[in-house]
Amino acid sequence: MSERIGTMKKVRKAVIPVAGLGTRFLPATKSMPKEMLPVVDRPVVQYAVDEALEAGIEHIVFVTGRNKAVIEDYFDLHPELVGTLEQAGKVEQIKSLESLLPVPGATSFTRQQAPHGLGHAVWCARDIIGDEPFALLLPDMVSFGKRGCLAEIMDLHAETGGNVIAVEQCDPSETNKYGIVGKGPDVGSGFEVTAMVEKPAPANAPSNFYINGRYILQPEIFNLLGTQKRGAGGEIQLTDAMVRLAASQAFFARPFNGRMFDCGSKEGFIQANVAFALKRADIRDSVLDAIRDMVAEHDHVAAA
């Protein structure tokens, strides 16, 4: 078993990388950051921020890129908009907008000048995170459940310390689509990770548990990322550095009691919109009726 070091420091900060180009959503993302695409009536990045705050995170570090200034503007005051809403007497909308704003001084923005991969994006946050454990949330992955995914792995971190990742199970035949972990002994509400393999063939996969975009990492990862050689796609891969860190520190995983939607894909984005719409009391019935009508019409046309 790897050594459990630096284990029980409180996790106060989170990194949210928002520097990606969003090529899977072109042409929509040609001039609009993919993180600002709406799921019902909130941008994707808002769900990640809400999840972080729910888990007790006190400071959020956004790693941005070119053409992402709109994200910083989104998390700022909009006096003109508020003034217009005040004149229209829309008090509830004003309160709703104000509730989305982070506490002053609780966000930082740092720039990843070139797209060198997720590992490089995380490394760009090193000076702001400092020498303490931190959470990492990939905003494309939107958490859907009774509790946020990060809150659940925070529970496991309180039980075990060390590095913690959230996982879900995929069909064993599809392990080549994901980063897969090996399942060791059960520990607390999760289990010890015995291996991490990027997109293994089903015959070589150590399990069918895949990493779903939520992490708690110890600060030693930054030194490893700073010396990490380029991996798949010519990019600095976070998983490669995590494998190196696992040689000296324990990694644990907790299966998420919910579902993570990959809003970086068209299918996942549409599924997330449907799921969150059906969760909303104000629009659930009309959306459900529309889905039923469309399915019936599709079946009728297909049978014709």
LINMOVEN-V834195 format. One record per helix or strand. SS is the DSSP state (h for helix, s for strand). FROM is the first residue (numbers start at 1). TO is the last residue. Records with the same first field share a line. If there is no record, write none. Layout:
SS: FROM-TO, FROM-TO
This chain:
s: 13-17, 38-39, 42-43, 59-64, 107-111, 134-137, 141-145, 163-169, 179-187, 190-198, 209-217, 251-255, 258-262
h: 23-25, 28-30, 34-36, 44-54, 69-74, 79-87, 91-99, 118-123, 126-129, 149-160, 172-177, 202-204, 221-226, 232-234, 238-245, 266-279, 284-303
